[in-house]
């Protein structure tokens, strides 16, 4: 590999960054993952004049440098100089807590020497990605999705997954913490949903690489994207009945269906995967839900939400919970959850009892001594029955 070692001050690299001749996040880089405390302690290391590991840069034919390794370090220094965070949680220079780039010692940061390896433009793309993967595999523990982003950076499947991950539905539904987004867990899960849409229920995440590889180019990109968004829209419609989500304490009016879903178990990836597949299949089969069917389905989902747990007294609900936890991403578990939801929908549409509904009704009668009828379900009454049963157990 053609490279040489050089060094520049932070000020020199910062100037290059401002003028666009140093790119921090090229196609293969992952999202930023350092917390403000970690960033502050890195600035502290510079102020203490401690050695830091060298950075790896790639120089293209125009002379523009892209970061192969060192994005976190350089971004931290540049963000501090841009006054995007203040120092906090320092170990030794505690007197500097709360300071930003306006303090007098900022010159020490700008004069600090950064050593870097510059890889020249005659090195091909595959070698760059391999270098990035090798460095990070043994230093910062790239997760599977971050490695996919590097390996399949030009894949339309990746591009579409990243686009769909930005839907407001996933923001409001609280599917991912900021930390999970930083580590690209959101894009990975959307990729799983997209694979499910294209080729049915998949087994774990093992096959995702094949989708990234097989869909490097997607001819009907817009159609596939529109179908995904349409499925999300259908799921949202189930959660539009605001009366079931009004919370007087929080003064929330239940008007955002994504937020409504986000306060239930169905924002969990295991649950949502099977629900997404359910609505994909319904659309594929030309089956629509009218307003009454949507509300009935929601009421059943909320009862399930209230009762599903590994220790549930109703066996089928206990089994469902276990299949969300133990090997929850296997094809078998995903198929079980899909069939559970599908039988619920089938009953609502046909009003003919099936194995699932018969079992739930019988168990409700035996355990809660309550005549459970999904077609005339009074959700508040069912909640009262469940609460009374649990209170009596505690009294015993």
Kinemage of the C-alpha trace (Angstrom):
@kinemage 1
@onewidth
@group {chain A} dominant
@subgroup {mainchain}
@vectorlist {calphas} color= white
{ca unk a 1} P 0.000 0.000 0.000
{ca unk a 2} L 1.321 3.439 -0.978
{ca unk a 3} L 1.359 5.714 2.096
{ca unk a 4} L 3.519 8.037 4.172
{ca unk a 5} L 3.436 9.485 7.686
{ca unk a 6} L 2.948 13.214 8.226
{ca unk a 7} L 1.778 15.588 10.933
{ca unk a 8} L -0.112 18.864 11.206
{ca unk a 9} L -1.371 21.035 14.018
{ca unk a 10} L -5.010 20.921 14.998
{ca unk a 11} L -5.317 24.480 13.631
{ca unk a 12} L -4.019 23.390 10.209
{ca unk a 13} L -6.378 20.415 10.010
{ca unk a 14} L -9.270 22.563 11.232
{ca unk a 15} L -8.578 25.072 8.461
{ca unk a 16} L -8.616 22.255 5.889
{ca unk a 17} L -11.904 20.997 7.321
{ca unk a 18} L -13.466 24.468 7.059
{ca unk a 19} L -12.345 24.796 3.446
{ca unk a 20} L -13.603 21.357 2.422
{ca unk a 21} L -10.233 19.741 1.804
{ca unk a 22} L -10.623 17.417 4.804
{ca unk a 23} L -13.776 15.274 4.887
{ca unk a 24} L -14.690 13.747 8.228
{ca unk a 25} L -17.410 11.300 7.172
{ca unk a 26} L -16.827 9.744 3.763
{ca unk a 27} L -19.020 6.958 2.378
{ca unk a 28} L -17.617 4.178 4.561
{ca unk a 29} L -17.583 5.925 7.934
{ca unk a 30} L -19.975 5.152 10.763
{ca unk a 31} L -22.022 7.633 12.778
{ca unk a 32} L -20.488 9.493 15.699
{ca unk a 33} L -20.782 7.540 18.959
{ca unk a 34} L -18.847 9.460 21.614
{ca unk a 35} L -20.766 11.061 24.483
{ca unk a 36} L -20.066 14.661 25.545
{ca unk a 37} L -18.183 13.311 28.559
{ca unk a 38} L -15.941 11.173 26.344
{ca unk a 39} L -15.362 14.165 24.071
{ca unk a 40} L -14.469 16.339 27.066
{ca unk a 41} L -11.961 13.804 28.356
{ca unk a 42} L -10.334 13.646 24.918
{ca unk a 43} L -9.901 17.453 24.955
{ca unk a 44} L -8.496 17.058 28.470
{ca unk a 45} L -5.915 14.571 27.125
{ca unk a 46} L -4.780 17.162 24.579
{ca unk a 47} L -4.491 19.853 27.258
{ca unk a 48} L -2.412 17.438 29.338
{ca unk a 49} L -0.222 16.931 26.227
{ca unk a 50} L -0.764 13.201 26.293
{ca unk a 51} L 0.025 11.146 23.167
{ca unk a 52} L -2.960 10.106 21.032
{ca unk a 53} L -2.997 7.408 18.400
{ca unk a 54} L -2.357 8.411 14.804
{ca unk a 55} L -5.121 9.154 12.340
{ca unk a 56} L -5.519 7.477 8.935
{ca unk a 57} L -6.378 9.685 5.954
{ca unk a 58} L -6.934 8.947 2.281
{ca unk a 59} L -5.862 11.510 -0.328
{ca unk a 60} L -7.813 11.457 -3.583
{ca unk a 61} L -6.586 12.645 -6.961
{ca unk a 62} L -7.753 16.208 -6.148
{ca unk a 63} L -5.678 16.329 -2.967
{ca unk a 64} L -8.774 16.149 -0.743
{ca unk a 65} L -8.245 14.095 2.426
{ca unk a 66} L -10.931 11.742 3.802
{ca unk a 67} L -10.787 10.170 7.238
{ca unk a 68} L -10.374 6.384 7.249
{ca unk a 69} L -9.764 6.201 10.995
{ca unk a 70} L -9.891 9.070 13.490
{ca unk a 71} L -13.299 10.523 12.759
{ca unk a 72} L -14.281 10.607 16.449
{ca unk a 73} L -11.066 12.350 17.485
{ca unk a 74} L -11.041 14.987 14.770
{ca unk a 75} L -14.798 15.621 15.029
{ca unk a 76} L -14.430 16.104 18.766
{ca unk a 77} L -11.709 18.727 18.403
{ca unk a 78} L -13.465 20.553 15.560
{ca unk a 79} L -16.847 20.505 17.355
{ca unk a 80} L -15.201 21.955 20.444
{ca unk a 81} L -13.605 24.725 18.394
{ca unk a 82} L -17.040 25.349 16.851
{ca unk a 83} L -18.434 25.745 20.410
{ca unk a 84} L -20.832 22.814 19.983
{ca unk a 85} L -20.192 21.480 23.486
{ca unk a 86} L -18.629 22.513 26.775
{ca unk a 87} L -16.155 20.564 28.868
{ca unk a 88} L -17.675 18.419 31.595
{ca unk a 89} L -16.818 15.369 33.643
{ca unk a 90} L -13.062 15.994 33.526
{ca unk a 91} L -10.785 13.731 35.582
{ca unk a 92} L -7.808 16.003 36.285
{ca unk a 93} L -8.469 19.513 34.988
{ca unk a 94} L -11.697 19.796 36.948
{ca unk a 95} L -11.314 23.564 37.173
{ca unk a 96} L -12.083 23.697 33.421
{ca unk a 97} L -15.546 22.139 33.752
{ca unk a 98} L -18.074 24.311 31.932
{ca unk a 99} L -15.514 25.942 29.636
{ca unk a 100} L -15.993 26.243 25.885
{ca unk a 101} L -13.588 27.265 23.113
{ca unk a 102} L -13.474 30.861 24.318
{ca unk a 103} L -11.194 30.037 27.267
{ca unk a 104} L -7.547 31.107 27.227
{ca unk a 105} L -6.012 27.629 26.870
{ca unk a 106} L -7.674 27.022 23.497
{ca unk a 107} L -4.350 27.958 21.828
{ca unk a 108} L -2.827 24.802 23.329
{ca unk a 109} L -5.470 22.766 21.539
{ca unk a 110} L -4.896 24.500 18.210
{ca unk a 111} L -1.116 24.016 18.483
{ca unk a 112} L -1.383 20.323 19.350
{ca unk a 113} L 0.295 18.072 16.774
{ca unk a 114} L -1.796 15.336 15.114
{ca unk a 115} L 0.212 12.524 13.526
{ca unk a 116} L -1.425 10.804 10.602
{ca unk a 117} L -0.897 8.188 7.921
{ca unk a 118} L -1.732 9.501 4.442
{ca unk a 119} L -2.775 6.814 1.957
{ca unk a 120} L -2.371 7.931 -1.648
{ca unk a 121} L -4.934 8.051 -4.432
{ca unk a 122} L -3.551 5.074 -6.351
{ca unk a 123} L -4.927 2.772 -3.632
{ca unk a 124} L -8.241 1.319 -4.828
{ca unk a 125} L -11.623 1.511 -3.110
{ca unk a 126} L -11.639 -2.110 -1.935
{ca unk a 127} L -8.292 -1.641 -0.183
{ca unk a 128} L -9.552 1.507 1.563
{ca unk a 129} L -12.638 -0.293 2.890
{ca unk a 130} L -10.517 -3.259 3.945
{ca unk a 131} L -8.137 -0.932 5.794
{ca unk a 132} L -11.035 0.765 7.569
{ca unk a 133} L -12.589 -2.555 8.560
{ca unk a 134} L -9.311 -4.026 9.775
{ca unk a 135} L -8.401 -1.014 11.890
{ca unk a 136} L -11.800 -0.751 13.525
{ca unk a 137} L -12.463 -4.455 13.948
{ca unk a 138} L -9.739 -4.619 16.567
{ca unk a 139} L -9.963 -1.154 18.111
{ca unk a 140} L -13.489 0.266 18.336
{ca unk a 141} L -15.528 -2.887 17.779
{ca unk a 142} L -17.600 -1.936 14.761
{ca unk a 143} L -20.961 -3.621 14.873
{ca unk a 144} L -22.353 -5.605 11.952
{ca unk a 145} L -24.332 -2.714 10.491
{ca unk a 146} L -21.376 -0.320 10.599
{ca unk a 147} L -19.322 -2.888 8.703
{ca unk a 148} L -22.151 -3.285 6.175
{ca unk a 149} L -22.180 0.463 5.612
{ca unk a 150} L -18.508 0.297 4.741
{ca unk a 151} L -18.697 -2.845 2.620
{ca unk a 152} L -21.898 -2.012 0.714
{ca unk a 153} L -21.634 1.767 0.654
{ca unk a 154} L -22.987 1.997 -2.914
{ca unk a 155} L -25.889 -0.411 -2.411
{ca unk a 156} L -29.362 0.920 -3.192
{ca unk a 157} L -30.622 -1.356 -0.416
{ca unk a 158} L -28.481 0.589 2.070
{ca unk a 159} L -29.584 3.930 0.634
{ca unk a 160} L -33.262 2.973 0.854
{ca unk a 161} L -32.884 1.624 4.405
{ca unk a 162} L -31.239 4.847 5.531
{ca unk a 163} L -33.988 6.920 3.892
{ca unk a 164} L -36.788 4.924 5.478
{ca unk a 165} L -35.122 5.058 8.899
{ca unk a 166} L -35.739 8.814 8.828
{ca unk a 167} L -39.528 8.482 8.654
{ca unk a 168} L -41.193 10.520 11.395
{ca unk a 169} L -43.100 7.409 12.413
{ca unk a 170} L -39.919 5.846 13.797
{ca unk a 171} L -38.915 9.108 15.463
{ca unk a 172} L -42.201 9.610 17.292
{ca unk a 173} L -42.690 5.923 18.016
{ca unk a 174} L -39.567 5.806 20.209
{ca unk a 175} L -38.244 2.747 18.408
{ca unk a 176} L -34.586 3.714 18.887
{ca unk a 177} L -32.604 5.615 21.479
{ca unk a 178} L -30.096 8.190 20.285
{ca unk a 179} L -27.350 5.733 21.168
{ca unk a 180} L -28.925 3.050 18.962
{ca unk a 181} L -29.225 5.514 16.103
{ca unk a 182} L -25.587 6.476 16.506
{ca unk a 183} L -24.623 2.825 16.133
{ca unk a 184} L -26.960 2.428 13.113
{ca unk a 185} L -29.273 -0.036 14.853
{ca unk a 186} L -32.199 1.840 13.307
{ca unk a 187} L -30.921 1.310 9.761
{ca unk a 188} L -30.276 -2.351 10.519
{ca unk a 189} L -33.843 -2.908 11.738
{ca unk a 190} L -35.347 -1.041 8.785
{ca unk a 191} L -33.206 -3.274 6.553
{ca unk a 192} L -34.794 -6.292 8.223
{ca unk a 193} L -38.271 -4.911 7.573
{ca unk a 194} L -37.358 -4.149 3.975
{ca unk a 195} L -36.019 -7.679 3.488
{ca unk a 196} L -39.254 -8.992 4.985
{ca unk a 197} L -41.274 -6.905 2.528
{ca unk a 198} L -39.238 -8.150 -0.427
{ca unk a 199} L -38.920 -11.817 0.468
{ca unk a 200} L -41.062 -12.717 3.473
{ca unk a 201} L -40.031 -13.552 7.029
{ca unk a 202} L -36.276 -13.986 7.386
{ca unk a 203} L -34.239 -15.884 9.961
{ca unk a 204} L -32.340 -13.529 12.253
{ca unk a 205} L -30.014 -10.986 10.660
{ca unk a 206} L -27.709 -13.473 9.013
{ca unk a 207} L -29.095 -12.936 5.534
{ca unk a 208} L -28.942 -9.141 5.507
{ca unk a 209} L -25.570 -9.082 3.743
{ca unk a 210} L -27.152 -10.965 0.844
{ca unk a 211} L -29.842 -8.301 0.454
{ca unk a 212} L -27.222 -5.532 0.498
{ca unk a 213} L -25.278 -7.419 -2.145
{ca unk a 214} L -28.200 -8.589 -4.303
{ca unk a 215} L -29.856 -5.160 -4.326
{ca unk a 216} L -26.857 -3.023 -5.209
{ca unk a 217} L -29.156 -1.532 -7.844
{ca unk a 218} L -32.939 -1.382 -7.413
{ca unk a 219} L -34.764 -0.633 -10.636
{ca unk a 220} L -38.148 -0.111 -8.968
{ca unk a 221} L -36.689 1.867 -6.048
{ca unk a 222} L -39.582 4.357 -5.788
{ca unk a 223} L -42.246 1.638 -5.893
{ca unk a 224} L -40.606 -0.396 -3.120
{ca unk a 225} L -40.193 2.736 -1.015
{ca unk a 226} L -43.828 3.709 -1.564
{ca unk a 227} L -45.024 0.218 -0.589
{ca unk a 228} L -43.010 0.330 2.629
{ca unk a 229} L -44.412 3.760 3.509
{ca unk a 230} L -47.932 2.582 2.660
{ca unk a 231} L -47.586 -0.322 5.098
{ca unk a 232} L -46.461 2.082 7.813
{ca unk a 233} L -49.448 4.312 7.038
{ca unk a 234} L -51.817 1.347 7.478
{ca unk a 235} L -50.292 0.491 10.851
{ca unk a 236} L -50.590 4.126 11.938
{ca unk a 237} L -54.302 4.117 11.134
{ca unk a 238} L -54.855 1.386 13.737
{ca unk a 239} L -53.418 3.673 16.411
{ca unk a 240} L -55.409 6.805 15.506
{ca unk a 241} L -58.188 6.258 18.053
{ca unk a 242} L -57.109 8.911 20.501
{ca unk a 243} L -59.561 8.025 23.305
{ca unk a 244} L -57.481 4.981 24.163
{ca unk a 245} L -54.299 7.017 24.643
{ca unk a 246} L -55.326 10.167 26.499
{ca unk a 247} L -53.247 10.533 29.635
{ca unk a 248} L -54.566 13.211 31.983
{ca unk a 249} L -51.344 13.351 33.988
{ca unk a 250} L -49.231 14.084 30.935
{ca unk a 251} L -52.004 16.053 29.226
{ca unk a 252} L -51.397 14.157 25.997
{ca unk a 253} L -54.383 14.152 23.627
{ca unk a 254} L -53.515 10.915 21.797
{ca unk a 255} L -53.520 12.641 18.412
{ca unk a 256} L -50.190 11.281 17.104
{ca unk a 257} L -50.591 7.597 16.145
{ca unk a 258} L -46.841 6.966 16.161
{ca unk a 259} L -46.631 8.264 19.739
{ca unk a 260} L -49.618 6.105 20.618
{ca unk a 261} L -47.887 3.000 19.330
{ca unk a 262} L -44.726 4.145 21.096
{ca unk a 263} L -46.265 3.755 24.550
{ca unk a 264} L -47.136 0.114 23.858
{ca unk a 265} L -45.034 -3.031 23.509
{ca unk a 266} L -45.453 -2.853 19.732
{ca unk a 267} L -42.568 -0.412 19.392
{ca unk a 268} L -40.294 -3.305 20.361
{ca unk a 269} L -38.538 -4.738 17.341
{ca unk a 270} L -39.767 -8.300 17.854
{ca unk a 271} L -43.420 -7.235 18.043
{ca unk a 272} L -43.243 -4.672 15.281
{ca unk a 273} L -41.480 -6.979 12.817
{ca unk a 274} L -44.385 -9.423 12.877
{ca unk a 275} L -46.961 -6.643 12.765
{ca unk a 276} L -45.220 -5.125 9.746
{ca unk a 277} L -45.320 -8.487 7.996
{ca unk a 278} L -49.000 -8.858 8.862
{ca unk a 279} L -49.903 -5.613 7.123
{ca unk a 280} L -47.599 -6.432 4.221
{ca unk a 281} L -49.510 -9.680 3.707
{ca unk a 282} L -52.936 -8.050 4.083
{ca unk a 283} L -52.056 -5.519 1.414
{ca unk a 284} L -50.609 -8.235 -0.817
{ca unk a 285} L -53.877 -10.181 -0.508
{ca unk a 286} L -56.004 -7.109 -1.147
{ca unk a 287} L -57.535 -7.192 2.334
{ca unk a 288} L -58.425 -3.831 3.858
{ca unk a 289} L -59.658 -2.958 7.330
{ca unk a 290} L -62.579 -0.567 7.715
{ca unk a 291} L -62.735 1.845 10.633
{ca unk a 292} L -64.669 -0.561 12.836
{ca unk a 293} L -62.214 -3.416 12.186
{ca unk a 294} L -59.248 -1.149 12.932
{ca unk a 295} L -60.730 -0.125 16.278
{ca unk a 296} L -61.571 -3.719 17.217
{ca unk a 297} L -58.045 -4.793 16.336
{ca unk a 298} L -56.588 -1.955 18.398
{ca unk a 299} L -58.646 -2.965 21.422
{ca unk a 300} L -57.387 -6.529 21.132
{ca unk a 301} L -53.805 -5.258 20.770
{ca unk a 302} L -54.189 -3.179 23.915
{ca unk a 303} L -55.549 -6.140 25.890
{ca unk a 304} L -52.597 -8.200 24.662
{ca unk a 305} L -50.308 -5.317 25.596
{ca unk a 306} L -51.708 -5.352 29.117
{ca unk a 307} L -51.366 -9.119 29.602
{ca unk a 308} L -48.436 -10.388 27.527
{ca unk a 309} L -45.529 -11.329 29.753
{ca unk a 310} L -43.573 -14.530 30.406
{ca unk a 311} L -45.582 -15.120 33.609
{ca unk a 312} L -48.977 -14.480 31.976
{ca unk a 313} L -51.793 -16.680 33.266
{ca unk a 314} L -53.114 -17.201 29.751
{ca unk a 315} L -50.696 -19.731 28.255
{ca unk a 316} L -50.765 -18.473 24.668
{ca unk a 317} L -49.897 -14.942 25.842
{ca unk a 318} L -47.040 -16.310 27.920
{ca unk a 319} L -45.771 -18.212 24.882
{ca unk a 320} L -45.959 -15.033 22.791
{ca unk a 321} L -43.869 -13.164 25.361
{ca unk a 322} L -41.248 -15.902 25.468
{ca unk a 323} L -41.040 -15.901 21.671
{ca unk a 324} L -40.185 -12.207 21.827
{ca unk a 325} L -37.326 -12.814 24.238
{ca unk a 326} L -35.873 -16.254 23.622
{ca unk a 327} L -34.615 -16.456 20.029
{ca unk a 328} L -37.057 -13.678 19.189
{ca unk a 329} L -35.469 -13.005 15.796
{ca unk a 330} L -35.651 -16.557 14.465
{ca unk a 331} L -38.013 -17.321 11.612
{ca unk a 332} L -39.984 -19.678 13.862
{ca unk a 333} L -40.634 -17.002 16.514
{ca unk a 334} L -41.444 -14.350 13.938
{ca unk a 335} L -43.850 -16.706 12.198
{ca unk a 336} L -45.533 -17.562 15.518
{ca unk a 337} L -46.132 -13.896 16.312
{ca unk a 338} L -47.416 -13.247 12.790
{ca unk a 339} L -49.887 -16.140 13.004
{ca unk a 340} L -51.026 -14.894 16.420
{ca unk a 341} L -51.826 -11.461 14.987
{ca unk a 342} L -53.232 -12.942 11.782
{ca unk a 343} L -55.721 -15.131 13.659
{ca unk a 344} L -56.837 -12.059 15.584
{ca unk a 345} L -57.449 -10.154 12.340
{ca unk a 346} L -59.123 -13.162 10.705
{ca unk a 347} L -61.585 -13.408 13.590
{ca unk a 348} L -62.401 -9.704 13.439
{ca unk a 349} L -63.041 -9.880 9.682
{ca unk a 350} L -64.958 -13.162 9.614
{ca unk a 351} L -66.453 -13.116 13.140
{ca unk a 352} L -65.833 -16.855 13.173
{ca unk a 353} L -63.949 -18.149 16.181
{ca unk a 354} L -60.606 -19.811 15.495
{ca unk a 355} L -58.190 -21.746 17.678
{ca unk a 356} L -56.555 -18.636 19.143
{ca unk a 357} L -59.798 -16.865 20.017
{ca unk a 358} L -61.361 -19.988 21.512
{ca unk a 359} L -58.328 -20.506 23.718
{ca unk a 360} L -58.243 -16.879 24.905
{ca unk a 361} L -61.987 -16.827 25.630
{ca unk a 362} L -61.829 -20.108 27.566
{ca unk a 363} L -58.809 -19.008 29.583
{ca unk a 364} L -60.427 -15.664 30.379
{ca unk a 365} L -63.476 -17.459 31.682
{ca unk a 366} L -61.444 -19.921 33.724
{ca unk a 367} L -58.871 -17.504 35.143
{ca unk a 368} L -60.670 -14.169 35.391
{ca unk a 369} L -64.245 -15.526 35.580
{ca unk a 370} L -65.192 -13.119 32.833
{ca unk a 371} L -67.082 -13.686 29.589
{ca unk a 372} L -64.543 -12.234 27.161
{ca unk a 373} L -66.078 -11.310 23.792
{ca unk a 374} L -63.702 -9.499 21.375
{ca unk a 375} L -66.582 -8.370 19.135
{ca unk a 376} L -68.282 -6.400 21.911
{ca unk a 377} L -65.170 -5.612 23.893
{ca unk a 378} L -65.409 -2.931 26.580
{ca unk a 379} L -61.749 -2.280 27.165
{ca unk a 380} L -62.185 -0.348 30.412
{ca unk a 381} L -64.300 -3.154 31.843
{ca unk a 382} L -61.661 -5.738 30.908
{ca unk a 383} L -58.967 -3.604 32.539
{ca unk a 384} L -61.073 -3.482 35.723
{ca unk a 385} L -61.465 -7.270 35.698
{ca unk a 386} L -57.717 -7.762 35.301
{ca unk a 387} L -56.907 -5.207 38.014
{ca unk a 388} L -59.377 -6.780 40.425
{ca unk a 389} L -57.882 -10.220 39.800
{ca unk a 390} L -54.354 -8.915 40.436
{ca unk a 391} L -55.435 -7.054 43.581
{ca unk a 392} L -56.979 -10.232 44.969
{ca unk a 393} L -53.780 -12.122 44.305
{ca unk a 394} L -51.796 -9.520 46.230
{ca unk a 395} L -54.238 -9.680 49.152
{ca unk a 396} L -53.810 -13.444 49.311
